[in-house]
C-alpha cells in the first residue's frame, strides 16, 4: 500500500508545465499518500467530453517508506522523468515549477485532455522518476519505475447526466438553455466550470447556493459540459445552449 501511495504522488507530477492549481488542504496534514490511489484509479474519460482529473499527493520524508534499503535516509526531492502510455492530447499540469517537489511536501496536479473516438480503450500508465535521497553526507539519485495505473476511454452515452451523476439529485434546468441555467442541488460541490466541446474553459463559478444559477447568455449556441468539483472529485453535466 505504501508503494502504491508513492506511485500515484509521482504520477501526478509527470508534466513539465506549471500552473497555479489550488490543492485540497485536507491532505496537507497527512503523513504521506496519494488521492485517489491505484485501487480507485482515474475517472473514466468520455469521447468529446473535456476530461479533468484532480490529483493530490504528499511524499514521505523518510526514503525507507518506499524502499526499506534506504530506511533512515531523507528524501530531498522527487521528480518524474517520463510518463509512458498517455493517449495523444492528454497532459499533466503541476502545482510546482518543473514538477519538482521537496520530500515530505504535499502538492497536486491536473490531468486534462479530450478523447477522440479513435482513442477508445484502456491505457496502462508507466511512471519513471528520479528520487533524490540524502544518505549521510552523500546525495544520490535513485531511479524508480511504477505501473498499475490506467486511463479508460469510452464512448459518451446519450444519457451522460444519468451515468456520471444521479440525475434525481443534481441536474441542470432548463436544458436546452438560452440565458440562464440553474444547477439543482449543487451545494455538495465547491465550483462549477463550463467547457466547450473543444475543451476550452469558458466559465468558472464558485458555488454558494443549493440551487446555483449561471449566466450563459454570452456563450455561443452549442453543447457544453459543466464540471462540478470538490476536492479531488469532478463530475459532469451536459447541456445545450440555444
N, C-alpha and C positions, 0 to 999 in steps of 0.2 A: 504494500500500500504506500509506503514511504517513497519507493522508487516511482510509482505511478503519479504521486502528487508532484514530485520534482519534474517528472517528464512534462507534464502539462504546463508548468510555470515556464519552462524553457520554450515550449512550443508557442506560447502566447507572444513571445517577443521576437519571433523569427522573421522580422522585416526590417529593412534598412531605413524606412521613412519614419518621420517623427510628427506627432500632432498633440495638441492639447486635449487629452482624454481625461475625463473625470472618473477616477477609480472608486469602487464601492468601499466606503470607510469601514464597513463591518468586518473586513478581513485584515485591517491594519494591525490589530492586536492578536491575530492568530500566531501560533508558533511557527508554522510554515504549511504550505499546501497550495492547491490549485483548484479553481472552481469554474466550470464543472470538472470532474475527474474523468478518467478513461471509461468508467462504468456508465456514467451518464452520457459522455461524449458530446459531439457537436449537435446542434439542432439540424434538422433536415433542411436542405436548400431546395427551392422550387423554381422550375424554369420560368424565366422572365420576371421573377419576383426579386427585388433588391434584397440581398442577404446581409444580415448583421449578426455576428456572434460576439457578445461581450465576454471578455476573458479576464479573470482576476487571478493573481498568483502572489506567492511570497516564498522566497528562498530561505533555506535554513542557514544558520551562521556556521554550524559545525559540518565539515565535509563528511564526517562519519555517518550522517543521516542518509547520505546517498551511496556511500561506499565505506564499509567498515575498515577497509585498509587505511583510510585517512582519518580515522577517529581521533578527535582532538585537534586536528588541523582546521584552520579557518578558511571559509570561502570568501575570498576577497571580492570577486565579481564573477558574473557569468554572462555569456553572450552566444547567441545562435550563429553558427557559421553557414548553415544551409537547411532549408526545409524542402524536402522532396515529396512529390505526389500531389501537389495542389493543382486543380484544373486551371487552365488559362483564364486570366482575368480576375482571379481571386488573390487577395493580398492582405498582409498584416500591417497595421499601423500601431506603433508603440507609444507608450506614455513617457518614454525616456529617449533622449538623444542617442542615436546609433544602436538602439536596442540593447544597451549595456546597463546592467543593474548591479549594485553592491550586494554582497551576501547579507542575508538577514533582512533585506528590504522587500516591501510589497510594491506591486505595480499592476498594470493592466494593459490590455490592448484590444483592438477591434479586428475581427476578420470580416472582410467585406468582399462583395462581388455579385454579379448577376449571371446565373447559369443559363446556358442555351440548351436546346433540345438535343444537340449532338453530344452534350456532356452528361446526359443521364447515366447514372451508375454509382458505384461506390469507390471512393478514392482513399487508399491507405496512405497515411501520412508518416513519413520518417523524418525525425528531427536530429540534426547533428549540431553539436555545440562544443565550445571550449569553456571549461570552468577553471578559473584562476584560483589556486589553492596556496595558502601560506603554510609551509612546513618548517618550523623553527625559523631560521633566517632566510630560508630559500623559498622563492615564489616559483611555482611551476604551473604550466597549462596542461590540464588533463582533458583529453577528448572523450566525449560520450556520444552514444547513438541510441535513440529510443524509438520504439514502434508501439502500436496499439491504439492509435487514433485514426478516425475515419470521418470522411465527409460524404454524406449520401445525398445525391441529387435526384429528384423525382419530377415528373410532370405535375404541374399545378392542377388540382382538381377544380371543377366548376364551383363547388361549394367550399371555397377556400376559407371563408369565415368559420364555418362549422368545423372544419378539420383542425384549424390552428387555435381556435378559441371556442369556448362554449357559447354559442350564439344566443342562448337564453340568458346569459349573464352579461356579456359585453357585445355591443353591436353598434353600427353606425346608422343614424337616421337623419334626414331621408337619404335614400340611396336608390337611384341617382340623386345628386345634389346640384344646386345652382350657385348659391352664395354662402350658405352656412351648412355645416354638418355638426351633429352632436354625437359624441361617443357616450352611449348609455352605460352606466355603471363603470366609469373609468377610474374610480378612486383607488383601486388596487394597484395603480401604476403611477409613475412619477413624471414621465414625459411622453409626448406623442410627437413622432417625426413622420412627415409625409414625403414619400419618394415617388417620382415618376417611373414609368416603365423602363426608362433608360438608366435607372439607378441614381439619378440626381436628387439630392435633398432639396426640397422646395419650401419646407416649413418645419420649424422646430418650436414646440409649445410645452410649457410646464403645466402639468395637470394640478388643479387646485379645487375642483368641484367633483361631486359624484357624477353628474352628467356634464361633460366638458364640451363647450361649443367652440368650433374652429371656423374662422373666416377663410373660405376658399375662393372668394369672388375673383381674386387676382390670377387664379390658375387657369390655364388653357383647358379646353374640353378634352376629356380623355379618361384613362384608367389610372388610379393612384393607389398606393399602398401605405397604410398607416401602421407604423411600428410603435407599439406600446411597450414601454421599457420601465423596468425597476430592477436595479442592481444588475445581475447577470442574466436577467430574464428579458426576452424580447419576443413578443407575439405580434401577429399581423392581422389586419383587417383590410379588405379591399372595397373601394367604392369608385363610382363613375361621376365625373363632372360634366354636366350638360350646359 
